[in-house]
Amino acid sequence: MADKQSEPPPPVKRYRREEKSSESEEDIDNYEPYVPVRERKKQQLMKLGRLGQVAAEVSAETKSSSDNDPDDETSQEEWGRRYNVSLLDQHSELKRLAEARALSAAERQAREEQHILESVAQSKALMGVAELAKGIQYEEPIKTSWKPPRCILELPPERHDRVRDQLMILVEGEDVPPPIKTFQHMKFPKGILRGLEEKGIKKPTPIQVQGIPAVLMGRDMIGIAFTGSGKTLVFTLPLLLVCIEQEIKMPFIRNEGPYGLIICPSRELAKQTHEIIQHFVKHLKMTGMPEIRSCLAIGGVAVSECMEVVQRGVHIMVATPGRLMDMLDKKMVRLNVCRYLCMDEADRMIDMGFEEDVRTIFSYFTGQRQTLLFSATMPRKIQNFARSALVKPVTVNVGRAGAASLNVRQELEPVKAEARTVHLLQCLQKTPPPVLVFAERKQDVDAIHEYLLLKGLDFANIQHVINYDMPEDIENYVHRIGRTGRAGGEGVATTLLGRAAESSVLKDLVHLLREAGQKVPGFLLEMIGEPDVPAPDGQGCSYCGGLGHRITECPKLEAVQNKQASNIGRRDYLANTAADY
Ligand code: AMP
């Protein structure tokens, strides 16, 4: 034990105390305060040139510590001072941040607009009940025997693109058929060519150049064309051709048909379309072709008149949704052999509250059909709706959807509400009759009707449309004025503008006038309260096509939503012919 005690102790690891640690006076002078890890990290990042990251952290910090606006310059000044960043670097960084913020604002707006659009898009497919039940999906368009003539087929695709460019035709879709510039090359029978001649129609309009070959080939089609562009012939002539072919192969028997169905939102439109069909039927018959029977299923025409044709076997039915629904419901007519469906002015149809009726009508189909959708305006919600019903559609666009016809001279006149009716008399002097007068409210229509005692307007060749008031949305304005200036003729549209008009629709109007190359009166700019309205941001509203606002401020969408909420229909009343369906 004694030995043990005498042993030296095991070596102890020793550390020399650093001299600095001893607190001399000098040390106190050189005192460096403790810097928290977080701060040190930031300084390190600054050194590494990652200004942006630090700045963002600082701004987040500022934001969380107080409820300051992140755009607040003081926070940015503060980090500049705190981290000793040069003014030049601060400037470039602030610039970068501002740009990033602007971008994200645009992104936010785009996202918000997309969200609104999706919420108003029609999601339910337009299909027959059996198709829905059996999950039938048609993958390929209907096949027809029609082919473009060899002389056209032999032409290179560049020629087709050139023709489309020249005529300002925009197309979308797979294997778009070639545009054809003459009716002769479309291989129409003599009767149709004579019918065209008699109407003074010599060469196809742009929508016809591209649309007719597409429809003749059996393709589904979305046609976006301004009113008066000649779209009616795009869906009537090919239908007549296919009916002739069917009739020659196997004549229609009693109660068979219709083979083709054309649905229109108004009686007026249905009547016009039916008259065009009758015109060509007459000429086909004169050239020895079999008789094509067509009937008109609309309110105001006796059901018995239509049933007489149905009972003989009907090839074509032109209908408004209400009357057609009624006849389908009562099993007076069936769609079991219907293979051709055209919805004219599809957006109007949906706007006027026929959406559910159209859905029901689709449920009566039992086989694949060729489906065509035509409209002067085609908001995205309708395009989505259309796509759910069409198979590999070809979209033919011959003008910005929602643009006004260039053939209409748009005149705007400031008039006080109480002076309107009297002023109307002056406006009526501008052109020879007939003149079409529109008003938003039914009581105004009744008052105007009484005042003017107009009866039995003939709708052909209207040279003048008078808007007694400005419609609530620009789309409606475009539709109204499109009743004149048809077939290349000049038309006049007079709009009486009072204080009641919303500034949003007036802004849309300014852009529409500019787009159509027309004069924007000073009083209109004064009414909006802006001496100059800047050029539209992109394509304007993605809901109604108005160029003066975005979807987030769309008066039309708001009206639709209010309508849905209150379930009260708003209609556009046409003086003298407030249509009932
Ligand atoms: P729509 O757009 O179908 O309502 O047609 C408007 C007017 O244009 C009608 O009066 C037609 O007779 C006329 N029309 C249609 N096609 C042509 C054409 N190719 N050339 C001249 N007028 C036409």
Boltz pocket constraint, residues with backbone or C-beta under 6 A from the ligand:
constraints:
  - pocket:
      binder: B
      contacts: [[A, 199], [A, 200], [A, 201], [A, 202], [A, 203], [A, 204], [A, 205], [A, 208], [A, 226], [A, 227], [A, 228], [A, 229], [A, 230], [A, 231], [A, 232], [A, 233], [A, 486], [A, 487], [A, 488]]
      max_distance: 6.0
